[in-house]
Amino acid sequence: MEGTCPFLTLNIASREGRKPTTWKELKIQLQQGKNTAKMVQVYQTPSLCSLCNKCSKQMQQIVSNIDGTTENIEDVQENQRVLKTHIDETYQQFEGKVNVLEEKVDNAIGQLDARINAQEENAHGVKNEINALKKNWLSYKLMT
C-alpha cells in the first residue's frame, strides 16, 4: 500500500458482516466508545490516486502562480517607492524655483511701486508749477 495519496477509502469489517462504515459514522462511533473491536482497513483506488496526483500538480501550479504574483507585487511596490521619491524630489525642486520666482516678482512689484510713487510726486510738482504759472498769468493779465 502506497502512502502518497491522501484520498483513501474506508472499509470497516465488523464481526456481524455489516456494510462498510463511512468516516463520519466511524468518528461518531469512536466518540461514543463503540466499534473498538472492529478492524479498520484502508484501500487506495487507482482513480483516487490519479485524482490526487492531478490535484497535487494543480496545487504546485497554484503555488508557483502565487509566488510569481508575489514577486510582481513586490516589483510594483518597489517601482512605487522609486516614483514617490522622484516625485518628492521634483516637487521640492519645483517649490524652490517657485519661491525664487515669487521673490523676483515681489522685488519687481516693489520697484514698480517706487517708480509710480516717484512719478506721482513729479506729477504733483508739475501740477503745482502749472497752478503757479496760471496765477502769475492772471496777475499779469489783471495788471495790463
Backbone as a printed PyTorch tensor [residue, N CA C, xyz], in Angstrom:
tensor([[[  0.8410,  -1.1780,   0.0000],
         [  0.0000,   0.0000,   0.0000],
         [  0.8870,   1.2430,   0.0000]],

        [[  0.6510,   2.1730,  -0.9950],
         [  1.4390,   3.3920,  -1.0810],
         [  0.8990,   4.4240,  -0.1000]],

        [[  1.7780,   5.2630,   0.4220],
         [  1.3470,   6.2800,   1.3690],
         [  1.3160,   7.6640,   0.7680]],

        [[  1.2830,   7.7900,  -0.5860],
         [  1.3430,   9.0970,  -1.2220],
         [ -0.0010,   9.7460,  -1.4500]],

        [[ -1.0560,   8.9850,  -1.4610],
         [ -2.3680,   9.5220,  -1.8150],
         [ -3.2050,   9.7880,  -0.5690]],

        [[ -3.6330,  11.0490,  -0.3720],
         [ -4.4260,  11.3500,   0.8160],
         [ -5.8880,  10.9670,   0.6680]],

        [[ -6.3480,  10.6100,  -0.5600],
         [ -7.7370,  10.2530,  -0.7660],
         [ -7.8750,   8.7410,  -0.5910]],

        [[ -8.3460,   8.3390,   0.5160],
         [ -8.4250,   6.9180,   0.8650],
         [ -9.8590,   6.5080,   1.1020]],

        [[-10.1280,   5.2490,   0.8330],
         [-11.4610,   4.7230,   1.1340],
         [-11.3780,   3.9400,   2.4300]],

        [[-12.4620,   3.8990,   3.1210],
         [-12.5040,   3.2270,   4.4150],
         [-13.4620,   2.0530,   4.3260]],

        [[-12.9820,   0.9060,   4.7930],
         [-13.8450,  -0.2730,   4.8120],
         [-13.7670,  -0.8690,   6.2050]],

        [[-14.8670,  -0.8190,   6.9250],
         [-14.9030,  -1.3620,   8.2750],
         [-15.4800,  -2.7770,   8.1830]],

        [[-14.7010,  -3.7310,   8.5840],
         [-15.2010,  -5.1140,   8.5830],
         [-15.6180,  -5.4490,   9.9930]],

        [[-16.8770,  -5.6100,  10.1620],
         [-17.3540,  -5.9370,  11.5070],
         [-17.5950,  -7.4430,  11.6150]],

        [[-17.6980,  -7.9370,  12.8300],
         [-17.9450,  -9.3600,  13.0590],
         [-19.3210,  -9.7690,  12.5690]],

        [[-20.2390,  -8.7870,  12.5430],
         [-21.5960,  -9.1160,  12.1240],
         [-21.7300,  -9.1030,  10.6050]],

        [[-20.7070,  -8.6400,   9.8500],
         [-20.7800,  -8.6120,   8.3990],
         [-21.6150,  -7.4650,   7.8630]],

        [[-21.6430,  -6.3570,   8.5720],
         [-22.4100,  -5.1950,   8.1250],
         [-21.7600,  -4.5410,   6.9060]],

        [[-22.4600,  -3.6100,   6.3090],
         [-21.9250,  -2.8600,   5.1700],
         [-20.7970,  -1.9410,   5.6460]],

        [[-19.9240,  -1.4820,   4.7330],
         [-18.8140,  -0.5910,   5.1270],
         [-19.3340,   0.6700,   5.8090]],

        [[-18.5780,   1.1540,   6.7880],
         [-18.9290,   2.3390,   7.5660],
         [-18.1890,   3.5380,   6.9850]],

        [[-18.8320,   4.6750,   6.9570],
         [-18.1780,   5.8940,   6.4550],
         [-17.2860,   6.4770,   7.5380]],

        [[-16.3980,   7.3770,   7.1370],
         [-15.5060,   8.0340,   8.1000],
         [-16.3190,   8.7610,   9.1660]],

        [[-17.3720,   9.4200,   8.7290],
         [-18.2080,  10.1900,   9.6600],
         [-18.8630,   9.2560,  10.6880]],

        [[-19.4020,   8.1380,  10.2010],
         [-20.0280,   7.1790,  11.1200],
         [-19.0020,   6.6190,  12.0940]],

        [[-17.7880,   6.2950,  11.5700],
         [-16.7300,   5.7580,  12.4320],
         [-16.3510,   6.7610,  13.5140]],

        [[-16.2240,   8.0140,  13.1240],
         [-15.8570,   9.0580,  14.0920],
         [-16.9040,   9.1380,  15.2050]],

        [[-18.1810,   9.1160,  14.8110],
         [-19.2630,   9.1900,  15.8030],
         [-19.2190,   7.9680,  16.7250]],

        [[-19.0090,   6.7980,  16.1260],
         [-18.9600,   5.5740,  16.9240],
         [-17.7750,   5.5600,  17.8750]],

        [[-16.6310,   6.0460,  17.4010],
         [-15.4420,   6.0860,  18.2770],
         [-15.6470,   7.0740,  19.4180]],

        [[-16.3250,   8.2080,  19.1230],
         [-16.5940,   9.1790,  20.1740],
         [-17.5540,   8.5990,  21.2190]],

        [[-18.4260,   7.7270,  20.7870],
         [-19.3780,   7.1130,  21.7140],
         [-18.7940,   5.8560,  22.3750]],

        [[-17.5640,   5.4950,  22.0020],
         [-16.9170,   4.3400,  22.6230],
         [-17.3120,   3.0170,  22.0020]],

        [[-17.9270,   3.0260,  20.8230],
         [-18.3450,   1.8060,  20.1550],
         [-17.2860,   1.4040,  19.1290]],

        [[-17.4390,   0.2270,  18.5510],
         [-16.6070,  -0.2840,  17.4780],
         [-15.1400,  -0.4420,  17.8690]],

        [[-14.8570,  -0.6370,  19.1000],
         [-13.4580,  -0.8130,  19.4930],
         [-12.9240,  -2.1630,  19.0460]],

        [[-13.7990,  -3.1310,  18.7630],
         [-13.3520,  -4.4650,  18.3600],
         [-13.3070,  -4.6010,  16.8460]],

        [[-13.6760,  -3.5650,  16.0700],
         [-13.7030,  -3.6570,  14.6240],
         [-12.3120,  -3.3880,  14.0520]],

        [[-12.0160,  -3.9980,  12.9150],
         [-10.7570,  -3.7530,  12.2230],
         [-11.0040,  -2.6990,  11.1490]],

        [[-10.0810,  -1.8090,  11.0400],
         [-10.1860,  -0.7640,  10.0280],
         [ -9.2120,  -1.1040,   8.9160]],

        [[ -9.6930,  -1.1840,   7.6950],
         [ -8.8410,  -1.4210,   6.5460],
         [ -8.9890,  -0.2300,   5.6080]],

        [[ -7.8630,   0.2810,   5.1250],
         [ -7.8620,   1.4390,   4.2470],
         [ -7.3060,   1.0120,   2.8950]],

        [[ -8.0320,   1.3370,   1.8540],
         [ -7.6150,   0.9590,   0.4980],
         [ -7.4660,   2.2120,  -0.3500]],

        [[ -6.4720,   2.1800,  -1.2390],
         [ -6.3290,   3.2320,  -2.2230],
         [ -6.8730,   2.7020,  -3.5360]],

        [[ -7.6330,   3.5450,  -4.2320],
         [ -8.1260,   3.1310,  -5.5370],
         [ -7.3370,   3.8830,  -6.5970]],

        [[ -7.1280,   3.2970,  -7.7780],
         [ -6.3600,   3.9690,  -8.8360],
         [ -6.9680,   5.3040,  -9.2520]],

        [[ -8.2910,   5.3940,  -9.3120],
         [ -8.9050,   6.6630,  -9.7400],
         [ -8.6610,   7.7550,  -8.7050]],

        [[ -8.6800,   7.3900,  -7.4340],
         [ -8.4050,   8.3970,  -6.3970],
         [ -6.9490,   8.8190,  -6.4210]],

        [[ -6.0420,   7.8890,  -6.6550],
         [ -4.6210,   8.2410,  -6.7350],
         [ -4.3660,   9.1570,  -7.9270]],

        [[ -5.0270,   8.8860,  -9.0570],
         [ -4.9040,   9.7360, -10.2400],
         [ -5.4190,  11.1430,  -9.9290]],

        [[ -6.5610,  11.1900,  -9.2590],
         [ -7.1270,  12.4730,  -8.8610],
         [ -6.1860,  13.2080,  -7.9160]],

        [[ -5.6040,  12.4430,  -7.0070],
         [ -4.6660,  13.0380,  -6.0450],
         [ -3.4630,  13.6280,  -6.7650]],

        [[ -2.9150,  12.9060,  -7.7240],
         [ -1.7590,  13.3920,  -8.4750],
         [ -2.1100,  14.6400,  -9.2610]],

        [[ -3.3120,  14.6520,  -9.8670],
         [ -3.7810,  15.8300, -10.5880],
         [ -3.8730,  17.0320,  -9.6530]],

        [[ -4.4810,  16.8060,  -8.5020],
         [ -4.6380,  17.8800,  -7.5090],
         [ -3.2820,  18.3860,  -7.0420]],

        [[ -2.3590,  17.4610,  -6.8450],
         [ -1.0170,  17.8380,  -6.3900],
         [ -0.3340,  18.7300,  -7.4240]],

        [[ -0.4470,  18.3650,  -8.7090],
         [  0.1460,  19.1800,  -9.7770],
         [ -0.5170,  20.5520,  -9.8370]],

        [[ -1.8460,  20.5700,  -9.7110],
         [ -2.5630,  21.8470,  -9.7270],
         [ -2.1420,  22.7220,  -8.5510]],

        [[ -1.9600,  22.1180,  -7.4000],
         [ -1.5180,  22.8770,  -6.2170],
         [ -0.1350,  23.4680,  -6.4600]],

        [[  0.7690,  22.6840,  -7.0840],
         [  2.1090,  23.1900,  -7.3850],
         [  2.0250,  24.3650,  -8.3450]],

        [[  1.1390,  24.2660,  -9.3530],
         [  0.9670,  25.3740, -10.2900],
         [  0.4090,  26.6070,  -9.5880]],

        [[ -0.5440,  26.3830,  -8.7160],
         [ -1.1430,  27.4990,  -7.9730],
         [ -0.0970,  28.1740,  -7.0990]],

        [[  0.7030,  27.3760,  -6.3970],
         [  1.7620,  27.9320,  -5.5400],
         [  2.7600,  28.6980,  -6.3900]],

        [[  3.1150,  28.1490,  -7.5510],
         [  4.0440,  28.8310,  -8.4560],
         [  3.4530,  30.1620,  -8.9300]],

        [[  2.1560,  30.1410,  -9.2900],
         [  1.4900,  31.3800,  -9.7020],
         [  1.4580,  32.4010,  -8.5760]],

        [[  1.1980,  31.9390,  -7.3640],
         [  1.1650,  32.8400,  -6.2050],
         [  2.5410,  33.4470,  -5.9820]],

        [[  3.5890,  32.6140,  -6.0890],
         [  4.9480,  33.1320,  -5.9200],
         [  5.2640,  34.1830,  -6.9810]],

        [[  4.8660,  33.8950,  -8.2350],
         [  5.0960,  34.8580,  -9.3140],
         [  4.3350,  36.1470,  -9.0790]],

        [[  3.0960,  36.0200,  -8.6370],
         [  2.2840,  37.2050,  -8.3570],
         [  2.8850,  38.0120,  -7.2140]],

        [[  3.3740,  37.3140,  -6.1920],
         [  4.0060,  37.9940,  -5.0630],
         [  5.2300,  38.7770,  -5.5310]],

        [[  6.0300,  38.1690,  -6.4070],
         [  7.2040,  38.8660,  -6.9400],
         [  6.7730,  40.0840,  -7.7400]],

        [[  5.7060,  39.9360,  -8.5460],
         [  5.2050,  41.0770,  -9.3180],
         [  4.7400,  42.1960,  -8.4030]],

        [[  4.0450,  41.8460,  -7.3410],
         [  3.5610,  42.8510,  -6.3830],
         [  4.7490,  43.5650,  -5.7440]],

        [[  5.7700,  42.8150,  -5.3760],
         [  6.9560,  43.4280,  -4.7620],
         [  7.6460,  44.3610,  -5.7510]],

        [[  7.7110,  43.9610,  -7.0390],
         [  8.3030,  44.8260,  -8.0600],
         [  7.4980,  46.1080,  -8.2120]],

        [[  6.1800,  45.9870,  -8.2400],
         [  5.3130,  47.1710,  -8.3650],
         [  5.4950,  48.0920,  -7.1560]],

        [[  5.5640,  47.4990,  -5.9620],
         [  5.7470,  48.3150,  -4.7570],
         [  7.0920,  49.0340,  -4.7840]],

        [[  8.1390,  48.3620,  -5.2590],
         [  9.4570,  48.9980,  -5.3580],
         [  9.4120,  50.1430,  -6.3700]],

        [[  8.7450,  49.9060,  -7.5030],
         [  8.5970,  50.9690,  -8.5010],
         [  7.8180,  52.1550,  -7.9270]],

        [[  6.7990,  51.8640,  -7.1290],
         [  6.0270,  52.9460,  -6.4940],
         [  6.9110,  53.7520,  -5.5500]],

        [[  7.7770,  53.0560,  -4.7750],
         [  8.6750,  53.7770,  -3.8600],
         [  9.6410,  54.6670,  -4.6430]],

        [[ 10.1870,  54.1430,  -5.7510],
         [ 11.1170,  54.9240,  -6.5720],
         [ 10.4000,  56.1330,  -7.1550]],

        [[  9.1950,  55.9160,  -7.6870],
         [  8.4350,  57.0250,  -8.2620],
         [  8.0810,  58.0690,  -7.2150]],

        [[  7.6930,  57.6300,  -6.0230],
         [  7.3500,  58.5700,  -4.9560],
         [  8.5680,  59.4150,  -4.5890]],

        [[  9.7260,  58.7750,  -4.4920],
         [ 10.9500,  59.5110,  -4.1890],
         [ 11.2340,  60.5330,  -5.2830]],

        [[ 11.1070,  60.1070,  -6.5340],
         [ 11.3540,  61.0150,  -7.6600],
         [ 10.3530,  62.1740,  -7.6490]],

        [[  9.0940,  61.8660,  -7.3920],
         [  8.0620,  62.9170,  -7.3320],
         [  8.3730,  63.8980,  -6.2000]],

        [[  8.7560,  63.3790,  -5.0360],
         [  9.0870,  64.2540,  -3.9010],
         [ 10.2590,  65.1750,  -4.2450]],

        [[ 11.3020,  64.6060,  -4.8700],
         [ 12.4700,  65.4160,  -5.2400],
         [ 12.0920,  66.4740,  -6.2720]],

        [[ 11.3090,  66.0800,  -7.2680],
         [ 10.8740,  67.0220,  -8.3070],
         [ 10.0120,  68.1250,  -7.7000]],

        [[  9.1300,  67.7630,  -6.7830],
         [  8.2820,  68.7580,  -6.1240],
         [  9.1320,  69.7560,  -5.3450]],

        [[ 10.1360,  69.2520,  -4.6230],
         [ 10.9980,  70.1510,  -3.8540],
         [ 11.7500,  71.1090,  -4.7800]],

        [[ 12.2380,  70.5930,  -5.9230],
         [ 12.9190,  71.4660,  -6.8840],
         [ 11.9510,  72.5070,  -7.4340]],

        [[ 10.7600,  72.0640,  -7.7840],
         [  9.7430,  72.9660,  -8.3160],
         [  9.3900,  74.0340,  -7.2840]],

        [[  9.2080,  73.6010,  -6.0410],
         [  8.8620,  74.5400,  -4.9700],
         [  9.9630,  75.5840,  -4.7860]],

        [[ 11.2240,  75.1330,  -4.8770],
         [ 12.3450,  76.0670,  -4.7650],
         [ 12.3300,  77.0890,  -5.8890]],

        [[ 12.0580,  76.6330,  -7.1210],
         [ 12.0060,  77.5520,  -8.2600],
         [ 10.8440,  78.5200,  -8.1150]],

        [[  9.7100,  78.0410,  -7.6410],
         [  8.5500,  78.9150,  -7.4300],
         [  8.8810,  79.9820,  -6.3840]],

        [[  9.5530,  79.5890,  -5.3180],
         [  9.9320,  80.5580,  -4.2770],
         [ 10.8390,  81.6390,  -4.8450]],

        [[ 11.8040,  81.2340,  -5.6960],
         [ 12.7030,  82.2160,  -6.3160],
         [ 11.9030,  83.1700,  -7.1960]],

        [[ 10.9850,  82.6190,  -7.9920],
         [ 10.1630,  83.4800,  -8.8640],
         [  9.2690,  84.4090,  -8.0570]],

        [[  8.6930,  83.9130,  -6.9700],
         [  7.8660,  84.7790,  -6.1190],
         [  8.6910,  85.9440,  -5.5840]],

        [[  9.9200,  85.6620,  -5.1950],
         [ 10.7920,  86.7190,  -4.6690],
         [ 11.1040,  87.7440,  -5.7570]],

        [[ 11.3680,  87.2600,  -6.9800],
         [ 11.6440,  88.1840,  -8.0910],
         [ 10.4250,  89.0390,  -8.3980]],

        [[  9.2360,  88.4330,  -8.3930],
         [  8.0110,  89.1860,  -8.6550],
         [  7.7910,  90.2320,  -7.5650]],

        [[  8.0010,  89.8390,  -6.3100],
         [  7.8460,  90.7960,  -5.2040],
         [  8.8220,  91.9720,  -5.3700]],

        [[ 10.0520,  91.6740,  -5.7510],
         [ 11.0360,  92.7550,  -5.9680],
         [ 10.6070,  93.6650,  -7.1210]],

        [[ 10.1220,  93.0560,  -8.2190],
         [  9.6920,  93.8570,  -9.3670],
         [  8.5030,  94.7350,  -8.9900]],

        [[  7.5640,  94.1930,  -8.2440],
         [  6.4090,  94.9830,  -7.7980],
         [  6.8720,  96.1340,  -6.9110]],

        [[  7.8090,  95.8560,  -6.0210],
         [  8.3360,  96.9230,  -5.1590],
         [  8.9990,  98.0270,  -5.9720]],

        [[  9.7760,  97.6520,  -7.0040],
         [ 10.4190,  98.6570,  -7.8650],
         [  9.3770,  99.4630,  -8.6390]],

        [[  8.3250,  98.7610,  -9.1360],
         [  7.2720,  99.4850,  -9.8490],
         [  6.5430, 100.4480,  -8.9140]],

        [[  6.2740, 100.0100,  -7.6920],
         [  5.6320, 100.9030,  -6.7160],
         [  6.4910, 102.1410,  -6.4850]],

        [[  7.7920, 101.9600,  -6.3640],
         [  8.6970, 103.0960,  -6.1360],
         [  8.6660, 104.0410,  -7.3340]],

        [[  8.6810, 103.5100,  -8.5400],
         [  8.6260, 104.3560,  -9.7430],
         [  7.3090, 105.1080,  -9.8250]],

        [[  6.2230, 104.3950,  -9.5470],
         [  4.8990, 105.0370,  -9.5890],
         [  4.8350, 106.1700,  -8.5770]],

        [[  5.3290, 105.9250,  -7.3690],
         [  5.3290, 106.9790,  -6.3370],
         [  6.1720, 108.1730,  -6.7910]],

        [[  7.3330, 107.8910,  -7.4190],
         [  8.1870, 108.9800,  -7.8970],
         [  7.4750, 109.7550,  -9.0010]],

        [[  6.7960, 109.0590,  -9.9170],
         [  6.0740, 109.7350, -10.9990],
         [  4.9170, 110.5620, -10.4400]],

        [[  4.2400, 110.0210,  -9.4180],
         [  3.1480, 110.7820,  -8.8020],
         [  3.6840, 112.0560,  -8.1580]],

        [[  4.8330, 111.9530,  -7.5240],
         [  5.4280, 113.1550,  -6.9130],
         [  5.8160, 114.1620,  -7.9890]],

        [[  6.3870, 113.6640,  -9.0870],
         [  6.7410, 114.5770, -10.1940],
         [  5.4880, 115.2390, -10.7630]],

        [[  4.4140, 114.4070, -10.9390],
         [  3.1740, 114.9520, -11.4750],
         [  2.5990, 116.0040, -10.5280]],

        [[  2.6730, 115.7710,  -9.2440],
         [  2.1820, 116.7370,  -8.2680],
         [  2.9950, 118.0280,  -8.3460]],

        [[  4.3160, 117.8910,  -8.4960],
         [  5.1620, 119.0840,  -8.6220],
         [  4.8480, 119.8630,  -9.8860]],

        [[  4.6400, 119.1360, -11.0040],
         [  4.2940, 119.7950, -12.2690],
         [  2.9500, 120.4950, -12.1260]],

        [[  1.9970, 119.8710, -11.4750],
         [  0.6820, 120.4720, -11.2690],
         [  0.8120, 121.7600, -10.4640]],

        [[  1.6330, 121.7240,  -9.4370],
         [  1.8390, 122.9370,  -8.6250],
         [  2.4740, 124.0470,  -9.4670]],

        [[  3.4070, 123.6820, -10.3410],
         [  4.0540, 124.6900, -11.1920],
         [  3.0390, 125.2990, -12.1640]],

        [[  2.1580, 124.4210, -12.7160],
         [  1.1390, 124.9050, -13.6430],
         [  0.2030, 125.8740, -12.9170]],

        [[ -0.2020, 125.5230, -11.7160],
         [ -1.0830, 126.4100, -10.9430],
         [ -0.3860, 127.7390, -10.6510]],

        [[  0.8850, 127.6710, -10.3390],
         [  1.6290, 128.9060, -10.0550],
         [  1.7190, 129.7670, -11.3130]],

        [[  1.9650, 129.1260, -12.4550],
         [  2.0360, 129.8840, -13.7100],
         [  0.6860, 130.5130, -14.0560]],

        [[ -0.4020, 129.7380, -13.7800],
         [ -1.7330, 130.2960, -14.0340],
         [ -1.9600, 131.5380, -13.1860]],

        [[ -1.5710, 131.4620, -11.9250],
         [ -1.7470, 132.6300, -11.0410],
         [ -0.9260, 133.8090, -11.5630]],

        [[  0.2770, 133.5210, -11.9540],
         [  1.1340, 134.5950, -12.4750],
         [  0.5270, 135.1850, -13.7530]],

        [[  0.0240, 134.3540, -14.5860],
         [ -0.5710, 134.8090, -15.8400],
         [ -1.7970, 135.6600, -15.5640]],

        [[ -2.6340, 135.2090, -14.6150],
         [ -3.8080, 136.0020, -14.2870],
         [ -3.4080, 137.3440, -13.6620]],

        [[ -2.4130, 137.3140, -12.8380],
         [ -1.9420, 138.5560, -12.2280],
         [ -1.3880, 139.4930, -13.3050]],

        [[ -0.6870, 138.9600, -14.2050],
         [ -0.1300, 139.7580, -15.2790],
         [ -1.2410, 140.3390, -16.1320]],

        [[ -2.2640, 139.5330, -16.4080],
         [ -3.3830, 139.9860, -17.2150],
         [ -4.1500, 141.0970, -16.5110]],

        [[ -4.3140, 140.9290, -15.2340],
         [ -5.0470, 141.9450, -14.4900],
         [ -4.2550, 143.2510, -14.4080]],

        [[ -3.0260, 143.2180, -14.4510],
         [ -2.2110, 144.4250, -14.3770],
         [ -2.1550, 145.1330, -15.7180]],

        [[ -2.3610, 144.4640, -16.7070],
         [ -2.2640, 145.1340, -18.0010],
         [ -3.5790, 145.5730, -18.5350]]])
